[in-house]
Amino acid sequence: MCEQVMMQRWEVIVGVCGGLATIIGTSAYFVNAAKKITKSVEDVQEGVKCMLRAAMLNTYYKHHDEDTITQYEFENFEFQYKAYKALKGNSFIDKVHEDVVKWEITNG
């Protein structure tokens, strides 16, 4: 009788350990997948920030000699600036933004 109880306990222990190993293995897989996804998202965010910065600088250098900007371009510049800052873009573009908001806004 005692051997049977010991055998049952051993089977329970082995079953629990097997279940834990499966859970740990599966968790490791999902953690690794989440890390890859996070890295991919960070890479995309960096790319978007670069594109936004390039677009804002393009607008800036296109108009900085006249210190004027069309309403449409100004609104687009503001959307780009807000998106850039929401993505935690650095302060480099802040000086450019400070200049642009001082420019005359035209209809044409």
NULOVEX-472495 format. One record per residue: x, y, z of N, C-alpha, C, O in turn. Coordinates in steps of 0.2 Angstrom, whole numbers, padded with zeros to 4 digits, always signed. Example, Ala and Ser with C-alpha at 12.3 -4.5 7.8 and 13.67 -1.06 7.14 Angstrom:
! NULOVEX-472495
+0066-0028+0039+0062-0022+0039+0066-0016+0039+0071-0017+0042 +0064-0011+0035+0068-0005+0036+0064+0000+0039+0067+0006+0040 
END
This chain:
! NULOVEX-472495
+0004-0006+0000+0000+0000+0000+0004+0006+0000+0003+0011-0004 +0010+0006+0004+0014+0012+0005+0017+0013-0002+0018+0019-0004 +0020+0008-0005+0023+0009-0012+0018+0012-0017+0020+0016-0021 +0012+0010-0017+0007+0013-0021+0006+0020-0020+0005+0024-0025 +0005+0022-0014+0005+0029-0012+0011+0033-0015+0010+0039-0017 +0017+0030-0013+0023+0034-0015+0023+0034-0023+0025+0040-0026 +0021+0029-0026+0021+0029-0034+0016+0035-0036+0018+0038-0041 +0010+0035-0033+0005+0040-0035+0008+0047-0034+0007+0052-0038 +0011+0048-0028+0014+0055-0027+0020+0056-0032+0020+0062-0035 +0024+0051-0034+0029+0053-0039+0026+0054-0045+0029+0059-0049 +0021+0051-0047+0017+0053-0054+0015+0060-0054+0015+0063-0059 +0012+0062-0048+0009+0069-0047+0015+0074-0048+0015+0079-0051 +0021+0072-0044+0027+0077-0045+0029+0077-0052+0031+0083-0054 +0030+0072-0055+0032+0072-0062+0028+0075-0067+0030+0079-0071 +0021+0074-0066+0016+0078-0070+0016+0086-0069+0016+0089-0073 +0017+0088-0062+0018+0095-0061+0024+0098-0064+0024+0103-0067 +0030+0094-0063+0036+0097-0066+0035+0097-0074+0038+0102-0077 +0032+0092-0077+0032+0092-0084+0027+0098-0086+0029+0102-0091 +0022+0100-0082+0018+0105-0084+0021+0112-0083+0021+0116-0087 +0025+0112-0077+0029+0118-0076+0034+0119-0082+0035+0125-0084 +0038+0114-0084+0042+0115-0090+0039+0117-0096+0042+0121-0100 +0033+0115-0097+0029+0117-0103+0028+0124-0103+0028+0128-0107 +0025+0126-0097+0024+0133-0096+0030+0138-0096+0029+0143-0100 +0035+0136-0093+0041+0140-0094+0044+0140-0101+0046+0146-0103 +0044+0135-0105+0046+0135-0112+0041+0139-0116+0044+0143-0120 +0035+0139-0115+0030+0143-0119+0031+0150-0117+0031+0154-0122 +0032+0151-0111+0033+0158-0109+0039+0161-0112+0039+0167-0114 +0045+0157-0112+0051+0160-0115+0050+0161-0122+0053+0166-0125 +0046+0157-0126+0045+0158-0133+0041+0165-0134+0043+0169-0138 +0036+0166-0130+0032+0172-0130+0036+0178-0128+0035+0184-0131 +0040+0178-0123+0044+0183-0121+0049+0185-0127+0050+0191-0128 +0052+0180-0130+0057+0181-0136+0053+0185-0141+0055+0189-0145 +0047+0182-0143+0043+0185-0148+0041+0192-0147+0041+0197-0151 +0039+0194-0140+0038+0201-0138+0044+0205-0139+0043+0211-0141 +0050+0203-0137+0056+0207-0138+0057+0209-0146+0059+0214-0147 +0056+0204-0150+0057+0205-0157+0052+0210-0160+0053+0214-0164 +0046+0209-0157+0040+0214-0160+0042+0221-0157+0041+0226-0161 +0044+0222-0151+0046+0228-0148+0052+0231-0152+0051+0237-0153 +0057+0227-0153+0062+0230-0157+0060+0232-0164+0062+0238-0166 +0055+0229-0167+0053+0231-0174+0049+0237-0173+0050+0242-0177 +0045+0238-0168+0041+0244-0167+0046+0250-0166+0045+0255-0169 +0051+0249-0162+0056+0254-0161+0059+0256-0167+0061+0262-0168 +0061+0251-0171+0064+0253-0178+0060+0257-0182+0062+0262-0185 +0053+0255-0182+0049+0259-0186+0048+0266-0184+0047+0271-0188 +0047+0267-0177+0047+0273-0174+0053+0278-0176+0052+0284-0178 +0059+0275-0176+0065+0279-0178+0064+0281-0185+0066+0286-0187 +0062+0276-0189+0061+0278-0196+0056+0283-0198+0057+0288-0202 +0051+0283-0194+0046+0288-0195+0048+0295-0192+0047+0300-0195 +0052+0295-0187+0055+0301-0184+0060+0304-0189+0060+0310-0190 +0064+0300-0192+0068+0302-0197+0065+0305-0203+0067+0311-0206 +0059+0302-0206+0055+0305-0211+0052+0311-0209+0052+0316-0213 +0049+0312-0203+0046+0318-0201+0051+0324-0201+0050+0329-0203 +0057+0322-0198+0062+0327-0197+0064+0330-0204+0065+0336-0205 +0065+0325-0209+0067+0327-0216+0062+0331-0219+0063+0336-0223 +0055+0329-0218+0050+0333-0221+0050+0340-0218+0049+0345-0222 +0051+0341-0212+0050+0347-0209+0056+0352-0211+0056+0358-0212 +0062+0349-0211+0068+0352-0214+0067+0354-0221+0070+0360-0223 +0064+0350-0225+0063+0352-0232+0059+0358-0232+0060+0363-0236 +0053+0358-0229+0049+0364-0228+0053+0370-0226+0052+0376-0229 +0056+0369-0221+0060+0375-0218+0065+0378-0223+0065+0384-0224 +0069+0374-0226+0074+0376-0231+0071+0379-0237+0074+0383-0241 +0065+0377-0239+0061+0379-0245+0059+0386-0244+0059+0390-0248 +0058+0388-0237+0054+0395-0236+0059+0399-0232+0056+0405-0231 +0064+0397-0229+0067+0401-0224+0070+0408-0227+0071+0412-0223 +0072+0408-0233+0074+0415-0236+0069+0420-0236+0070+0426-0235 +0062+0418-0237+0057+0423-0237+0053+0424-0230+0050+0429-0230 +0054+0419-0226+0051+0419-0220+0043+0419-0220+0040+0423-0217 +0041+0416-0226+0034+0415-0227+0032+0408-0228+0037+0404-0230 +0026+0406-0227+0024+0399-0228+0017+0399-0229+0013+0403-0227 +0014+0394-0234+0007+0394-0235+0003+0391-0229+0006+0387-0225 -0003+0393-0229-0007+0390-0224-0007+0382-0224-0006+0379-0218 -0008+0379-0229-0008+0372-0230-0001+0369-0227-0001+0364-0223 +0005+0372-0230+0011+0369-0227+0012+0370-0220+0015+0366-0217 +0010+0376-0217+0011+0377-0210+0007+0372-0206+0009+0370-0201 +0000+0371-0208-0004+0366-0205+0000+0359-0205+0000+0355-0200 +0002+0357-0211+0006+0351-0212+0012+0351-0207+0013+0346-0204 +0016+0356-0207+0022+0357-0203+0020+0356-0196+0024+0352-0192 +0015+0359-0193+0012+0358-0186+0011+0351-0185+0012+0348-0179 +0007+0347-0189+0005+0340-0188+0012+0336-0188+0012+0332-0183 +0016+0337-0192+0023+0334-0192+0026+0335-0186+0029+0330-0183 +0027+0341-0183+0030+0343-0177+0027+0339-0171+0031+0336-0167 +0020+0339-0171+0017+0336-0165+0018+0329-0165+0020+0326-0160 +0018+0326-0171+0020+0318-0172+0027+0317-0170+0028+0312-0166 +0031+0321-0172+0038+0320-0171+0040+0321-0163+0043+0316-0160 +0037+0325-0160+0037+0326-0152+0034+0320-0149+0036+0318-0144 +0028+0318-0151+0025+0312-0148+0029+0306-0148+0029+0302-0144 +0033+0305-0154+0038+0300-0154+0044+0301-0151+0049+0297-0151 +0044+0306-0146+0050+0308-0142+0056+0310-0146+0062+0308-0145 +0054+0314-0152+0060+0317-0156+0064+0322-0152+0061+0325-0147 +0070+0322-0153+0074+0327-0149+0073+0334-0150+0069+0336-0154 +0077+0338-0147+0075+0345-0147+0078+0349-0153+0077+0355-0154 +0082+0345-0157+0085+0348-0163+0080+0352-0167+0081+0358-0170 +0074+0349-0168+0069+0352-0172+0065+0358-0169+0061+0362-0172 +0066+0358-0162+0062+0364-0159+0064+0371-0161+0060+0375-0162 +0071+0372-0163+0073+0378-0165+0070+0380-0172+0068+0385-0173 +0070+0375-0176+0067+0375-0183+0059+0377-0182+0057+0382-0185 +0056+0374-0177+0049+0375-0176+0048+0382-0173+0043+0386-0176 +0052+0385-0169+0052+0391-0166+0052+0397-0172+0049+0402-0172 +0057+0395-0177+0057+0400-0183+0051+0400-0187+0048+0405-0189 +0049+0394-0188+0043+0393-0193+0037+0397-0190+0033+0400-0194 +0035+0396-0184+0029+0399-0181+0029+0407-0181+0024+0410-0180 +0035+0409-0182+0036+0417-0183+0035+0419-0190+0034+0425-0191 +0035+0415-0195+0034+0417-0202+0027+0419-0203+0022+0418-0200 +0027+0423-0209+0020+0426-0211+0017+0420-0215+0020+0416-0218 +0011+0419-0213+0007+0413-0216+0003+0416-0222-0001+0421-0221 +0004+0413-0228+0000+0416-0234-0005+0411-0236-0005+0405-0234 -0010+0414-0241-0015+0409-0243-0013+0405-0249-0016+0400-0251 -0008+0407-0253-0006+0404-0259-0001+0399-0259+0001+0396-0264 
END
